[in-house]
Amino acid sequence: MEKAMLWAWSSDIYLTGIYMALNKPTQELKRHLKGTASNLEKTADEILKLASGMKDVDVTAILQLVNRLYGDADQLKAYVDEVKAKRIVRTKPQ
């Protein structure tokens, strides 16, 4: 039984490698989504650093803006997960 389970495990990995591969346009989409999410997070971090060094800053307004950036980054990461799961697929232009 262990051999059968090992074979099934190995074949799942093999099949995953073949059937779960993303096409090139979808790989590019995934890369762009991840990059944009990372840029949003870095921008939010930089805004917080700049605001912490300023006097008379409307902290509530800054935090609302930063929160929006983090929320957008989280949404893009969720799209990346959907691309990985092949629920979002980009096709080549026709």
C-alpha positions, 0 to 999 in steps of 0.5 A: 500500500505504501508503494501505491500511495508513493506512486500516487503522490509522485504522479500528483507532483508530476501531473501538477508540474504538467497541467498546472503550468501557467501560459506565458501571458498568465505568468506575466499577469501574475508577475505584474500583479505581485509587483504592483502589490509590492509597490503599493506596500512600499509606497504605504511604508514610505508615506508612514515614514515621511509622515512620522517626521512631519509636524502638524500632520493630519494623522487620521487622513494619512492613516486612511490613505495608507490603509487604502494602499494596503487594502489595494495591495491585499486585493492584488495578492488575492488576484495572484492566488486566483491566477495560481489556481487558474481561476483567472487566465490571460489568453494571447491577443487574437 
